[in-house]
């Protein structure tokens, strides 16, 4: 299978933020009362900072997948 030894660590993680959009509607034709219901939920990206490792296999893998060219979401 795989090793259970840790291969990398991080020293800082950004906060997890969740946003729930609200949908406003009227209850059964009653125009005098507005109701709000949850609609779409979205999550902000998290950031992992200051990676630390001494595992050359992990460094090689991270270098191979960490290609920012042409990926606008990674700027």
N, CA, C and O atoms as a GROMACS GRO file, in nm:
protein
  300
    1UNK      N    1   0.084  -0.118   0.000
    1UNK     CA    2   0.000   0.000   0.000
    1UNK      C    3   0.088   0.123   0.000
    1UNK      O    4   0.152   0.152  -0.101
    2UNK      N    5   0.092   0.196   0.108
    2UNK     CA    6   0.171   0.318   0.114
    2UNK      C    7   0.226   0.335   0.254
    2UNK      O    8   0.186   0.269   0.349
    3UNK      N    9   0.318   0.426   0.261
    3UNK     CA   10   0.380   0.455   0.389
    3UNK      C   11   0.286   0.541   0.473
    3UNK      O   12   0.210   0.622   0.420
    4UNK      N   13   0.292   0.524   0.603
    4UNK     CA   14   0.214   0.609   0.693
    4UNK      C   15   0.300   0.721   0.750
    4UNK      O   16   0.254   0.797   0.835
    5UNK      N   17   0.422   0.730   0.703
    5UNK     CA   18   0.512   0.837   0.748
    5UNK      C   19   0.471   0.969   0.682
    5UNK      O   20   0.440   0.970   0.563
    6UNK      N   21   0.469   1.079   0.757
    6UNK     CA   22   0.438   1.208   0.695
    6UNK      C   23   0.549   1.248   0.597
    6UNK      O   24   0.667   1.225   0.624
    7UNK      N   25   0.510   1.306   0.484
    7UNK     CA   26   0.608   1.346   0.383
    7UNK      C   27   0.619   1.497   0.370
    7UNK      O   28   0.716   1.547   0.313
    8UNK      N   29   0.522   1.570   0.422
    8UNK     CA   30   0.526   1.716   0.411
    8UNK      C   31   0.442   1.777   0.522
    8UNK      O   32   0.355   1.712   0.580
    9UNK      N   33   0.469   1.901   0.550
    9UNK     CA   34   0.393   1.974   0.649
    9UNK      C   35   0.373   2.117   0.603
    9UNK      O   36   0.436   2.161   0.508
   10UNK      N   37   0.284   2.189   0.670
   10UNK     CA   38   0.260   2.329   0.640
   10UNK      C   39   0.263   2.407   0.770
   10UNK      O   40   0.241   2.352   0.878
   11UNK      N   41   0.291   2.536   0.760
   11UNK     CA   42   0.298   2.616   0.881
   11UNK      C   43   0.182   2.714   0.894
   11UNK      O   44   0.166   2.775   0.999
   12UNK      N   45   0.101   2.730   0.787
   12UNK     CA   46  -0.010   2.825   0.794
   12UNK      C   47  -0.121   2.782   0.698
   12UNK      O   48  -0.094   2.742   0.585
   13UNK      N   49  -0.245   2.792   0.744
   13UNK     CA   50  -0.362   2.760   0.663
   13UNK      C   51  -0.459   2.878   0.674
   13UNK      O   52  -0.484   2.927   0.784
   14UNK      N   53  -0.512   2.924   0.560
   14UNK     CA   54  -0.609   3.033   0.564
   14UNK      C   55  -0.742   2.984   0.621
   14UNK      O   56  -0.767   2.864   0.630
   15UNK      N   57  -0.825   3.078   0.660
   15UNK     CA   58  -0.956   3.045   0.717
   15UNK      C   59  -1.048   2.987   0.611
   15UNK      O   60  -1.039   3.024   0.493
   16UNK      N   61  -1.135   2.898   0.652
   16UNK     CA   62  -1.238   2.844   0.564
   16UNK      C   63  -1.359   2.936   0.573
   16UNK      O   64  -1.408   2.964   0.683
   17UNK      N   65  -1.407   2.982   0.458
   17UNK     CA   66  -1.522   3.073   0.456
   17UNK      C   67  -1.631   3.014   0.367
   17UNK      O   68  -1.607   2.975   0.253
   18UNK      N   69  -1.752   3.007   0.423
   18UNK     CA   70  -1.868   2.956   0.351
   18UNK      C   71  -1.970   3.068   0.336
   18UNK      O   72  -1.997   3.141   0.432
   19UNK      N   73  -2.026   3.082   0.216
   19UNK     CA   74  -2.127   3.184   0.190
   19UNK      C   75  -2.253   3.115   0.139
   19UNK      O   76  -2.247   3.032   0.048
   20UNK      N   77  -2.366   3.149   0.199
   20UNK     CA   78  -2.494   3.093   0.157
   20UNK      C   79  -2.578   3.205   0.098
   20UNK      O   80  -2.614   3.300   0.168
   21UNK      N   81  -2.610   3.195  -0.029
   21UNK     CA   82  -2.696   3.293  -0.095
   21UNK      C   83  -2.840   3.269  -0.050
   21UNK      O   84  -2.880   3.155  -0.024
   22UNK      N   85  -2.917   3.376  -0.042
   22UNK     CA   86  -3.057   3.365  -0.001
   22UNK      C   87  -3.149   3.388  -0.120
   22UNK      O   88  -3.121   3.469  -0.207
   23UNK      N   89  -3.260   3.315  -0.120
   23UNK     CA   90  -3.363   3.327  -0.222
   23UNK      C   91  -3.485   3.387  -0.155
   23UNK      O   92  -3.539   3.329  -0.060
   24UNK      N   93  -3.530   3.504  -0.202
   24UNK     CA   94  -3.647   3.570  -0.144
   24UNK      C   95  -3.773   3.528  -0.218
   24UNK      O   96  -3.776   3.528  -0.341
   25UNK      N   97  -3.875   3.494  -0.144
   25UNK     CA   98  -4.001   3.452  -0.206
   25UNK      C   99  -4.119   3.488  -0.115
   25UNK      O  100  -4.100   3.523   0.001
   26UNK      N  101  -4.240   3.478  -0.170
   26UNK     CA  102  -4.362   3.504  -0.093
   26UNK      C  103  -4.428   3.372  -0.059
   26UNK      O  104  -4.421   3.275  -0.134
   27UNK      N  105  -4.492   3.370   0.055
   27UNK     CA  106  -4.557   3.247   0.104
   27UNK      C  107  -4.700   3.238   0.051
   27UNK      O  108  -4.782   3.323   0.083
   28UNK      N  109  -4.730   3.139  -0.028
   28UNK     CA  110  -4.866   3.104  -0.075
   28UNK      C  111  -4.950   3.225  -0.116
   28UNK      O  112  -5.064   3.238  -0.072
   29UNK      N  113  -4.896   3.311  -0.198
   29UNK     CA  114  -4.972   3.424  -0.249
   29UNK      C  115  -4.982   3.541  -0.154
   29UNK      O  116  -5.043   3.643  -0.188
   30UNK      N  117  -4.926   3.531  -0.035
   30UNK     CA  118  -4.929   3.641   0.061
   30UNK      C  119  -4.818   3.740   0.025
   30UNK      O  120  -4.702   3.721   0.062
   31UNK      N  121  -4.855   3.846  -0.047
   31UNK     CA  122  -4.756   3.943  -0.095
   31UNK      C  123  -4.701   4.031   0.017
   31UNK      O  124  -4.600   4.099  -0.003
   32UNK      N  125  -4.763   4.031   0.134
   32UNK     CA  126  -4.720   4.119   0.242
   32UNK      C  127  -4.601   4.062   0.321
   32UNK      O  128  -4.537   4.135   0.397
   33UNK      N  129  -4.572   3.935   0.304
   33UNK     CA  130  -4.465   3.873   0.381
   33UNK      C  131  -4.359   3.815   0.288
   33UNK      O  132  -4.389   3.734   0.200
   34UNK      N  133  -4.237   3.858   0.309
   34UNK     CA  134  -4.124   3.802   0.234
   34UNK      C  135  -4.059   3.692   0.316
   34UNK      O  136  -4.039   3.707   0.437
   35UNK      N  137  -4.027   3.586   0.253
   35UNK     CA  138  -3.954   3.476   0.318
   35UNK      C  139  -3.818   3.463   0.250
   35UNK      O  140  -3.803   3.493   0.132
   36UNK      N  141  -3.721   3.420   0.327
   36UNK     CA  142  -3.588   3.395   0.272
   36UNK      C  143  -3.550   3.250   0.300
   36UNK      O  144  -3.559   3.202   0.412
   37UNK      N  145  -3.507   3.184   0.194
   37UNK     CA  146  -3.464   3.044   0.205
   37UNK      C  147  -3.322   3.033   0.153
   37UNK      O  148  -3.281   3.110   0.067
   38UNK      N  149  -3.246   2.937   0.205
   38UNK     CA  150  -3.110   2.918   0.154
   38UNK      C  151  -3.113   2.872   0.008
   38UNK      O  152  -3.197   2.791  -0.030
   39UNK      N  153  -3.023   2.925  -0.071
   39UNK     CA  154  -3.015   2.888  -0.213
   39UNK      C  155  -2.884   2.816  -0.238
   39UNK      O  156  -2.870   2.698  -0.205
   40UNK      N  157  -2.787   2.884  -0.294
   40UNK     CA  158  -2.661   2.822  -0.332
   40UNK      C  159  -2.554   2.847  -0.225
   40UNK      O  160  -2.544   2.958  -0.173
   41UNK      N  161  -2.477   2.746  -0.194
   41UNK     CA  162  -2.366   2.758  -0.099
   41UNK      C  163  -2.236   2.759  -0.177
   41UNK      O  164  -2.216   2.678  -0.267
   42UNK      N  165  -2.147   2.850  -0.140
   42UNK     CA  166  -2.015   2.854  -0.204
   42UNK      C  167  -1.908   2.862  -0.096
   42UNK      O  168  -1.932   2.909   0.015
   43UNK      N  169  -1.789   2.816  -0.131
   43UNK     CA  170  -1.676   2.814  -0.039
   43UNK      C  171  -1.559   2.887  -0.103
   43UNK      O  172  -1.528   2.864  -0.220
   44UNK      N  173  -1.493   2.974  -0.026
   44UNK     CA  174  -1.373   3.040  -0.075
   44UNK      C  175  -1.259   2.939  -0.076
   44UNK      O  176  -1.260   2.841  -0.002
   45UNK      N  177  -1.161   2.966  -0.161
   45UNK     CA  178  -1.044   2.878  -0.166
   45UNK      C  179  -0.962   2.894  -0.038
   45UNK      O  180  -0.957   3.002   0.020
   46UNK      N  181  -0.899   2.787   0.003
   46UNK     CA  182  -0.806   2.795   0.116
   46UNK      C  183  -0.664   2.804   0.062
   46UNK      O  184  -0.637   2.764  -0.051
   47UNK      N  185  -0.576   2.857   0.143
   47UNK     CA  186  -0.437   2.871   0.105
   47UNK      C  187  -0.350   2.800   0.207
   47UNK      O  188  -0.363   2.822   0.328
   48UNK      N  189  -0.262   2.715   0.159
   48UNK     CA  190  -0.164   2.647   0.243
   48UNK      C  191  -0.030   2.715   0.220
   48UNK      O  192   0.015   2.727   0.106
   49UNK      N  193   0.035   2.759   0.326
   49UNK     CA  194   0.159   2.834   0.312
   49UNK      C  195   0.276   2.765   0.380
   49UNK      O  196   0.262   2.689   0.476
   50UNK      N  197   0.391   2.795   0.327
   50UNK     CA  198   0.519   2.753   0.382
   50UNK      C  199   0.530   2.601   0.398
   50UNK      O  200   0.542   2.548   0.508
   51UNK      N  201   0.525   2.535   0.286
   51UNK     CA  202   0.540   2.390   0.289
   51UNK      C  203   0.680   2.349   0.333
   51UNK      O  204   0.778   2.416   0.301
   52UNK      N  205   0.688   2.240   0.406
   52UNK     CA  206   0.815   2.191   0.458
   52UNK      C  207   0.822   2.041   0.431
   52UNK      O  208   0.731   1.966   0.466
   53UNK      N  209   0.930   1.998   0.368
   53UNK     CA  210   0.949   1.855   0.344
   53UNK      C  211   1.096   1.824   0.323
   53UNK      O  212   1.174   1.911   0.284
   54UNK      N  213   1.132   1.702   0.349
   54UNK     CA  214   1.266   1.653   0.318
   54UNK      C  215   1.257   1.526   0.235
   54UNK      O  216   1.353   1.450   0.225
   55UNK      N  217   1.140   1.503   0.176
   55UNK     CA  218   1.115   1.384   0.097
   55UNK      C  219   1.132   1.417  -0.051
   55UNK      O  220   1.049   1.489  -0.107
   56UNK      N  221   1.236   1.367  -0.118
   56UNK     CA  222   1.259   1.402  -0.258
   56UNK      C  223   1.148   1.352  -0.351
   56UNK      O  224   1.121   1.417  -0.453
   57UNK      N  225   1.082   1.241  -0.320
   57UNK     CA  226   0.971   1.194  -0.403
   57UNK      C  227   0.856   1.294  -0.401
   57UNK      O  228   0.794   1.321  -0.504
   58UNK      N  229   0.827   1.350  -0.282
   58UNK     CA  230   0.721   1.449  -0.272
   58UNK      C  231   0.758   1.577  -0.347
   58UNK      O  232   0.674   1.634  -0.416
   59UNK      N  233   0.881   1.621  -0.334
   59UNK     CA  234   0.926   1.741  -0.405
   59UNK      C  235   0.913   1.721  -0.556
   59UNK      O  236   0.867   1.812  -0.625
   60UNK      N  237   0.951   1.606  -0.608
   60UNK     CA  238   0.939   1.577  -0.751
   60UNK      C  239   0.793   1.578  -0.795
   60UNK      O  240   0.759   1.632  -0.900
   61UNK      N  241   0.705   1.516  -0.714
   61UNK     CA  242   0.563   1.514  -0.746
   61UNK      C  243   0.506   1.656  -0.744
   61UNK      O  244   0.435   1.695  -0.837
   62UNK      N  245   0.536   1.734  -0.641
   62UNK     CA  246   0.484   1.870  -0.630
   62UNK      C  247   0.533   1.956  -0.746
   62UNK      O  248   0.457   2.038  -0.798
   63UNK      N  249   0.655   1.939  -0.787
   63UNK     CA  250   0.708   2.014  -0.901
   63UNK      C  251   0.635   1.977  -1.030
   63UNK      O  252   0.612   2.063  -1.115
   64UNK      N  253   0.600   1.851  -1.045
   64UNK     CA  254   0.532   1.804  -1.165
   64UNK      C  255   0.389   1.856  -1.175
   64UNK      O  256   0.343   1.887  -1.285
   65UNK      N  257   0.319   1.867  -1.064
   65UNK     CA  258   0.179   1.911  -1.068
   65UNK      C  259   0.163   2.061  -1.047
   65UNK      O  260   0.053   2.114  -1.062
   66UNK      N  261   0.269   2.130  -1.014
   66UNK     CA  262   0.263   2.272  -0.983
   66UNK      C  263   0.302   2.356  -1.104
   66UNK      O  264   0.398   2.433  -1.098
   67UNK      N  265   0.227   2.341  -1.214
   67UNK     CA  266   0.254   2.413  -1.337
   67UNK      C  267   0.148   2.521  -1.352
   67UNK      O  268   0.035   2.492  -1.389
   68UNK      N  269   0.184   2.646  -1.323
   68UNK     CA  270   0.088   2.755  -1.324
   68UNK      C  271   0.061   2.811  -1.463
   68UNK      O  272  -0.036   2.887  -1.479
   69UNK      N  273   0.139   2.779  -1.562
   69UNK     CA  274   0.124   2.838  -1.694
   69UNK      C  275  -0.011   2.799  -1.754
   69UNK      O  276  -0.046   2.682  -1.764
   70UNK      N  277  -0.085   2.902  -1.794
   70UNK     CA  278  -0.214   2.878  -1.859
   70UNK      C  279  -0.328   2.850  -1.764
   70UNK      O  280  -0.439   2.823  -1.810
   71UNK      N  281  -0.306   2.855  -1.634
   71UNK     CA  282  -0.412   2.829  -1.538
   71UNK      C  283  -0.444   2.959  -1.465
   71UNK      O  284  -0.375   2.995  -1.369
   72UNK      N  285  -0.548   3.030  -1.509
   72UNK     CA  286  -0.582   3.161  -1.451
   72UNK      C  287  -0.624   3.152  -1.306
   72UNK      O  288  -0.615   3.251  -1.234
   73UNK      N  289  -0.670   3.036  -1.260
   73UNK     CA  290  -0.714   3.023  -1.122
   73UNK      C  291  -0.597   3.016  -1.025
   73UNK      O  292  -0.617   3.025  -0.904
   74UNK      N  293  -0.476   3.002  -1.075
   74UNK     CA  294  -0.358   2.988  -0.988
   74UNK      C  295  -0.269   3.112  -0.993
   74UNK      O  296  -0.149   3.102  -0.971
   75UNK      N  297  -0.326   3.228  -1.020
   75UNK     CA  298  -0.245   3.350  -1.025
   75UNK      C  299  -0.257   3.427  -0.899
   75UNK      O  300  -0.195   3.533  -0.885
   0.00000   0.00000   0.00000
